[in-house]
Amino acid sequence: MANSVKERIYKFDNIKFLSIILVVVGHVIEPYVDKSDMFKSLFIFIYSFHMPLFVFISGLFQKRFSDTNKLKIHKVAYFVTLGFLLKFINATSKYIAGKDFSLNFFGGSSIDWFMFVMAMFMITAYVLRKLHPAFVLSLTFVIGCTCGYFSAIDDTLYLSRFLVYLPIYLLGYYMTPELLIKIEKNYVVKIISGLSMLCFFILSFRNLTLVYKLRKLFTGKNPFDSVPIDGCGFEHRLLCYGISILLCMAVFCFIPNIRIPILSNMGANTLAVYFWHMPILNLLRAGGLFAFFIALGDPLYKIVFLMFGVLFAFILSFNIFMAPLKLLSKGINKLKPHWCYVLIFSPFVIGLLTMYKELPGYISYLFSKIKNIFA
């Protein structure tokens, strides 16, 4: 038993480190996809499964809620606090880079969405804890496939991403690492998922025009009417779910169950990599690093971009970058529960106060969105 536990830890640490490398590489090349079909192909391939993989792993290691294992409000407060800190740090890095300082307290398209959605996932899993998993998964997949019909469901309060990624999180939440390892050892699963990944990888490069139309669906934040596919709807979202799940399964099947020196340990610090990489990238772009890379010429600059993304993720996974986040977590864990609620809600109150002049219009905007959802 001890050996299987060790293998399981190594396997999932390796997967977590691979997933965060894909996140960083995706964000490194994203501003330049229009300059290179290779970047565009690699980008859509990465985006088809890297965030579902991250979300699934998060659900997989969320301890199942019960009457004895209650929702830990400290963990919710931690993610919300991280989200607002990341908003501020990211906005500051953009300001230093020469852009206007702008904070959107109620949504936005930056990477902080993951922190808020994680808090929402935990609360939702706790609220639904007494319902049968089959019912919950069926319901949330249907909601995820239909929410795109409502243009009012977008990145406001991260509602679209929450609804789209919720079934993926719950799929991991209801599964156990032991069951997943048992499934991925099945040769039929290995063959189907492996061939699916190979086919989609080839398709991403050989038929880019077709596959790239799915980009806005894979992000999870866009309603169907903004996707460049005629008649985009339920079946297209279902297709994306299928692609993401098969490709995630391929990762589970083929990532080794062995300890990889240094790299396996880095898998424990993926949250730090996620937190710090975008603000630093903003500064590096403003400093001209990527312009220097591009000046190296094609195809050398493409190779350098990819190597930099991997190296950058590796460096940010050092313990020194995780230390501030651990310190914050320890501080929040020492708080009494009512102070956690203050941490959760006070930024939203501050957000309302900073936009007091626009508040009547914003409230009207929110009500119109709610009205449109139920109209």
Steps between C-alpha positions, in 0.01 A plus 500: 500500500778741590657458158173561314442816700850620414446426132167678505653811654784503247262449208271784600787733584639434152160572345460820700841621390424417135167682521656818639771490231224491239325795671819709495598405145147581384519847654852558366395439139142636519579862397691371197265234359398727213865519392546125467277211394723269703431702816130510411489120457692437821283753683167337407642155582614618845177685571289197416595331825747691721244683718257204516798294618583760766136522613457120506812452713373767742173311539678166530692613807211684661400285798136394469267712715280325756336562836840456663710675234346846484578779257815679614418869462871574552580324170228695320637825646850399392401457134293820493786695660746352251266602220484863606874514572566363152264761351696776672847362420407435138350850461813648659730310264300628202523854638878470536503370142337825387129416499218658700446368852164324496332269751183310420366376834211311342657296224751544223693284258830470687629185668363589845171337399635159606532606865142625522358203313685260731330664799165469320569134420566418865182670615296328229640155582411556864145616422443199270669247730181303580386460139588193293817552292335365180220755529736788579739416214216460249343828607825699496606365159161603359534845658854529363377415151204739507627806688665623181160574348463790744719791393451652846710216647855615437805596706296714742568336839668225293159335466562346158831338595348379826209327325712359215778359718281391794426149362872446437578594860221277632618212280830514688327566833286186477789285378786369712867483402484121544208467259666726245820293509293185452325653197815628334664155523232361269655442156180595317500836681867550416446426130187716460634800695847475344363486145262787580789719613708407196211568261414834656866603502529420128167669429616814683791530256350359181153655519560808713222706343240248615638429847583860592132591488465311830734739683226709661320185614810358667552818705160448665427872525316571175130462411419311181415811299863617525643172366586508126300184424166511321227371730739452790319334789458202732667243274812715453548543875443126543764435234748720689424315824569171321828624354617640834413185694666266249817709488513529880459121518793460259715711732405280795575187300843596374654712775729257688435379852861562600684765692675735260786670689424866579200519263269281711561723803422809291148370444410603855552870417279542194282760673802729539589460131144589404491799736828665398549421133265752336611814691864414428420431135342846475824658622721285278297589191515869587875467554547376144607142574256344255575761235864390536394136456304585184802685362688168502297407193279213397506215602751564780276743688221240515731245658626761747142596594413140584824437689450821696144398598621167641797657679286782636248253649787302651653808667167619641443159659791557742392513862589869531205594278263277696613639836285820493190298409563255783549789740168648389328163544638459851387850592146441373479163676562677832200731451163443659230408246325839512823672389514261205160629390638852528790402274263348248250784475701815579672520156159498332386779732815695416429439134151646539638803685763570234235507232232686696435743217431215258322284761139573393585418141691186597214373716264563210743309276504201738121496527471510121734199479290307753184598313650382170598164651142426608326678213 
